[in-house]
Amino acid sequence: MRIALFGPPGAGKGTQAQILASEYGLVTISTGNLIREAMREGSELGEEARGYVTSGQLVPGELVRKLADSAVAAAGFNKFILDGYPRTIEQARWLDSFLRAYKAELHGVIFLSVPDEVIIRRLSKRRVHRVTGESYHLDYLPPPRDVAPEDIVQRPDDQPEAIAARLRGYRRETEPLENHYRETGLLREVNGDSSVDVVHSRIMRFLKSSPVTAARKAG
Ligand code: AP5
């Protein structure tokens, strides 16, 4: 199965990708995580990306493309879930032709829709583990008691100005993907404004429908 999740920042892409990955044995390819990893390692790519990420802007596409393409290739062009890639029409065209070249086209694209006020509530109270990157929410999913409080931090791009910049960037650059994938017949819009379990069951309804079912049966 080869699927992509897209939606506004804080829509729950990472949360749902993690659940689906463990349920179906998929590799999660999150360009956000790959970029943060590169930043932690202090690689050239990470240093180039840092200013964009911290201020809530998209990282230049060519940098992200390299990361995404190698991760898809490392997954063997199958059994993966893309989280946050593609995020522009340009990236979608790159991805579509890259996958076509390996006869590994996507089976479905899930668009998680969530209103802005919910996004702001989710992101302003999100906390992450500074080493593992595990994500929590102060109200809905508090960090376990055995985790040292000093290890729980706020992402710099979860500050109010960066959240606003990410939402503006999303409207301008990512929203057009909705039509792009609607036209290809791959898109399924899922209401992401409910509990994690309810959103998951909505996604499952889509995954149980063809053509994703056929893909599951084929492995
Ligand atoms: P990335 O990390 O991908 O950020 P994002 O897309 O803004 O998404 P988030 O991780 O903020 O949110 P999410 O939708 O995964 O929600 P989550 O499940 O965590 O990218 C970061 C940056 O990297 C970008 O801004 C850009 O600079 C760069 N980048 C990445 N990809 C790029 C690309 N393709 N091109 C160019 N640049 C790129 O949930 C959020 C919170 O809500 C959590 O606290 C969670 O616990 C909680 N939550 C989740 N679901 C629910 C629910 N149903 N109910 C209540 N709370 C919930």
Residues whose N, C-alpha, C, O or C-beta is under 5 A from the ligand:
A	BS01	AP5	P8 P9 G10 A11 G12 K13 G14 T15 T31 G32 N33 I35 Y52 V53 G56 Q57 L58 V59 V64 D83 G84 Y85 P86 R87 R122 R126 R127 S135 Y136 H137 Y140 L141 G192 S194 S195 V196 V199
